[in-house]
Amino acid sequence: GRKRADDRKVINGILFVLATGCRWRDLPERYGSGVTAWRRLKRWSEEGIWEQIMESLRDCAYNDSKFSMETVCVDSSFVETKKGEKIPLTTATRERKV
């Protein structure tokens, strides 16, 4: 079978998608396959592994003084569609969802 994609490369790809909002299929080649990244995120999330990865990254950033929780911004203006793509909520849609 195929050689397993490197976890670090996949994590960097997942973080790239989450940070930029690009579609999984548009993930730059340097991060490997967008399908692989999406599947790993799904599996890791279901198994609680993704939360552990994020906690570990947060702890490393805190220890290196590269991260501060003084200011936090959460963007919740996107919802998942049937194909997993993100679409912006309109004001009317947002009001109906609340």
Buried (B, 14 or more C-beta within 10 A) or exposed (E): EEEEBEEEBBBBBBBBBEEEEBBBEEBEEEBBBBEBBBBBBEEBEEEEEBEEBEEEEEEEEEEEEEEEEEEEEEEEEEEEEEEEEEEEBEEEEEEEEE
